[in-house]
């Protein structure tokens, strides 16, 4: 498998593959990972496994329906593991799988970049909005 850098390569543009094609595997994955709820849930689960209600509190502006759908998508993609405990009533816990943990490194780099460039982006937006 080719490194991710070869997909959109600033260093080697002649080897870059187009990521805008409909059946591009990178696009398919980025569509899921790039969703704001997915990112927030992955980052929340990075600390420790969580129950549904804990996730609802950690991401307070997400609806129950959207949290359920996002968790199902992450479970389907193999990034989250769902464990049902035989209690009355049954309790369910969500945790990152090894695959889910592996995305934390690039996701962490993106979060660090966003944090360090947030002020510059806000300033650019203010300038742009002032011109329009």
PyMOL commands that set and color helices and strands:
alter all, ss='L'
color gray80, all
select helices_A, chain A and resi 4-6+13-15+25-33+36-47+52-58+64-76+98-131
alter helices_A, ss='H'
color red, helices_A
select strands_A, chain A and resi 50-51+80-85+91-96
alter strands_A, ss='S'
color yellow, strands_A
deselect
rebuild
show_as cartoon
